[in-house]
Amino acid sequence: MKLWIVYVARALALLWVGFWIFFLVAAGAPVRMMVFGAGVLLLFVVMALVASRWEVAGGFLLGFFGLVIGIAHAISGKGGIGTVFLAGPPILVGILFLMHHRAVATRA
């Protein structure tokens, strides 16, 4: 059983959520943006918690959400390396959770 995969995935999920919480607070955005940002952060936290409890559902949810972020960012015309930094972490964490579930399932 590859337990290190799940620990790395959980750590990366916490770092991803923690970074965006720090970014929202440190940006000093207007109240309207803070409310919207808090809603998005709540979604991030829920996805990270779902992934740590139900690996398959959370892995697919994080991967799908990462793809949606990447596509939306690319369509907005910004594209480039920013898309990788926005969409990469949730996709990577989702893949790690799915890899861990598969490793545990094949071992059992």
C-alpha positions as CSV (number, residue, x, y, z in Angstrom):
1,M,0.0,0.0,0.0
2,K,1.5,3.3,-1.1
3,L,0.6,5.5,1.9
4,W,3.1,8.2,1.0
5,I,0.9,9.1,-2.1
6,V,-2.1,10.0,0.0
7,Y,0.1,12.0,2.5
8,V,1.7,13.9,-0.4
9,A,-1.8,14.5,-2.0
10,R,-3.2,15.8,1.3
11,A,-0.2,18.0,1.9
12,L,-0.5,19.5,-1.6
13,A,-4.2,20.0,-1.2
14,L,-3.6,21.9,2.1
15,L,-0.8,24.0,0.5
16,W,-3.1,24.8,-2.5
17,V,-6.0,25.9,-0.2
18,G,-3.6,27.7,2.2
19,F,-2.0,29.6,-0.7
20,W,-5.3,30.9,-2.0
21,I,-6.5,31.8,1.5
22,F,-3.3,33.8,2.0
23,F,-3.6,35.4,-1.4
24,L,-7.2,36.5,-0.8
25,V,-6.3,38.0,2.6
26,A,-3.1,39.6,1.5
27,A,-4.5,41.1,-1.7
28,G,-6.7,43.6,0.2
29,A,-9.4,43.4,-2.4
30,P,-12.7,45.3,-2.2
31,V,-15.5,43.7,-0.1
32,R,-17.3,42.5,-3.2
33,M,-14.3,40.6,-4.4
34,M,-13.6,39.3,-0.9
35,V,-17.1,37.8,-0.7
36,F,-16.7,36.1,-4.1
37,G,-13.3,34.9,-3.1
38,A,-14.5,33.5,0.2
39,G,-17.1,31.5,-1.7
40,V,-14.5,30.1,-4.1
41,L,-12.2,29.3,-1.2
42,L,-15.1,27.5,0.6
43,L,-15.5,25.4,-2.6
44,F,-11.7,24.7,-2.5
45,V,-11.8,23.6,1.1
46,V,-14.9,21.4,0.5
47,M,-13.1,19.7,-2.4
48,A,-10.0,19.1,-0.4
49,L,-12.0,17.6,2.5
50,V,-14.0,15.4,0.1
51,A,-10.8,14.2,-1.5
52,S,-9.3,13.3,1.8
53,R,-12.4,11.3,2.9
54,W,-13.6,9.8,-0.4
55,E,-10.5,9.5,-2.7
56,V,-12.2,8.5,-5.9
57,A,-14.9,11.2,-5.8
58,G,-12.5,13.8,-4.6
59,G,-9.9,12.9,-7.2
60,F,-12.4,13.2,-10.0
61,L,-13.8,16.4,-8.5
62,L,-10.4,18.0,-8.2
63,G,-9.3,16.9,-11.7
64,F,-12.5,18.1,-13.3
65,F,-12.4,21.4,-11.4
66,G,-8.7,21.9,-12.4
67,L,-9.6,21.3,-16.1
68,V,-12.5,23.8,-15.8
69,I,-10.2,26.4,-14.3
70,G,-7.6,25.8,-17.0
71,I,-10.0,26.0,-19.9
72,A,-11.7,29.1,-18.5
73,H,-8.4,30.8,-17.9
74,A,-7.2,29.9,-21.4
75,I,-10.4,31.1,-23.0
76,S,-10.2,34.4,-21.2
77,G,-7.2,35.2,-23.2
78,K,-4.7,35.2,-20.4
79,G,-3.3,31.7,-21.0
80,G,0.3,31.0,-20.7
81,I,2.1,29.9,-17.5
82,G,-0.7,31.3,-15.3
83,T,-3.0,28.5,-16.6
84,V,-0.5,25.9,-15.4
85,F,-0.2,27.5,-12.0
86,L,-4.0,27.8,-11.6
87,A,-5.1,24.4,-13.0
88,G,-2.0,22.3,-12.3
89,P,-2.3,21.8,-8.5
90,P,-5.9,20.5,-8.4
91,I,-5.3,18.2,-11.3
92,L,-2.1,16.9,-9.8
93,V,-3.7,16.3,-6.4
94,G,-6.7,14.6,-8.1
95,I,-4.4,12.3,-10.0
96,L,-2.5,11.4,-6.8
97,F,-5.7,10.6,-4.9
98,L,-6.8,8.4,-7.8
99,M,-3.4,6.7,-7.9
100,H,-3.5,5.9,-4.2
101,H,-7.0,4.5,-4.5
102,R,-6.0,2.3,-7.4
103,A,-2.8,1.1,-5.5
104,V,-4.9,0.2,-2.4
105,A,-7.6,-1.5,-4.6
106,T,-5.1,-3.7,-6.5
107,R,-3.4,-4.7,-3.3
108,A,-6.6,-5.8,-1.6
